[in-house]
Amino acid sequence: AAEGLYRRALGVYESLGGEAPGVEHADAAAPVLSNLAALLCDCGRHEEALPLHMRALEADARTLGPDHPDLACSLNNFASMYGEFGKTDEAEAMHRRALSIQEKALGRAH
């Protein structure tokens, strides 16, 4: 049921295209993409989740910028999935990048 709702919400964003000034609806869909990817990962459907995580990460990078704390969250989500795939080097690099972003934004003691 949840998957269907996420896919429906994603379809709404995608059907709107870039009609609103200032933000692409496809980029605004990043949280839906990320949540759907997490759901698919939880169901063991990692291959389906991978491109969704990538799209969410790319959208966040475009809309938030390379040093935004919310981008760090997307990086951590993607890195966790890579870890589950056994791609530990890629996962570690993403976790380190996320940590660097968080430390810049919030300080080391946060």
C-alpha positions in Angstrom: 0.0 0.0 0.0 2.7 2.5 0.9 4.7 1.8 -2.3 1.6 2.6 -4.3 1.1 5.9 -2.5 4.7 6.9 -3.0 4.6 6.0 -6.7 1.3 8.0 -7.0 2.9 11.0 -5.3 5.9 10.7 -7.5 3.7 10.6 -10.6 2.0 13.8 -9.6 5.4 15.6 -9.3 6.6 14.2 -12.6 3.4 15.1 -14.4 3.7 18.8 -13.3 7.1 19.0 -15.0 8.8 22.4 -14.6 5.8 24.6 -14.7 6.4 26.5 -11.5 8.9 29.3 -11.6 12.0 28.8 -9.5 11.9 25.1 -8.8 11.6 22.0 -10.9 8.8 19.7 -9.7 11.1 16.8 -10.3 13.6 18.3 -7.9 10.9 18.9 -5.3 10.1 15.2 -5.4 13.4 14.3 -3.8 11.8 13.4 -0.4 9.3 11.1 -2.1 12.1 9.5 -4.2 14.2 9.0 -1.0 11.3 7.5 1.0 10.3 5.2 -1.9 13.9 4.0 -2.2 14.1 3.4 1.6 10.9 1.3 1.4 12.2 -0.7 -1.5 15.5 -1.3 0.4 13.5 -2.5 3.4 11.7 -5.0 1.2 15.1 -6.2 -0.2 14.5 -4.6 -3.6 17.9 -2.8 -3.7 18.3 -2.8 -7.5 15.0 -0.9 -7.8 16.0 1.5 -5.0 19.4 2.4 -6.4 18.3 4.7 -9.3 15.7 6.3 -7.0 18.3 7.1 -4.4 20.5 8.5 -7.1 17.7 10.8 -8.5 17.0 12.0 -4.9 20.6 12.8 -4.3 21.0 14.6 -7.6 17.8 16.6 -7.0 18.9 17.6 -3.5 22.3 18.7 -4.8 20.7 20.9 -7.4 18.1 22.5 -5.2 20.0 22.7 -1.9 23.6 23.1 -3.0 26.6 20.9 -2.2 27.0 21.9 1.5 23.4 21.8 2.8 22.8 19.5 5.8 19.7 17.9 4.1 22.0 16.8 1.3 24.1 15.0 4.0 20.9 13.1 5.0 20.5 11.9 1.4 24.2 11.0 1.2 23.8 8.9 4.4 20.7 7.1 3.0 22.5 6.3 -0.3 25.7 5.2 1.6 23.7 2.9 3.8 22.3 1.2 0.7 25.7 0.9 -0.8 26.8 -0.8 2.4 24.0 -3.3 2.1 25.3 -4.1 -1.4 28.8 -4.7 0.0 30.1 -1.6 -1.7 31.9 -0.5 1.4 34.5 1.8 -0.2 31.7 3.8 -1.9 29.6 3.8 1.3 32.5 5.0 3.4 33.3 7.9 0.9 29.6 9.0 1.0 29.4 8.8 4.8 32.6 10.9 5.1 31.2 13.5 2.7 28.0 13.6 4.7 29.9 14.0 7.9 32.0 16.8 6.4 28.9 18.7 5.3 27.3 18.2 8.8 30.4 19.4 10.6 30.6 22.5 8.4 27.0 23.4 8.9 26.6 22.4 12.6 30.1 22.3 14.1 32.0 19.3 15.3 30.4 19.3 18.8 26.8 19.0 17.5 
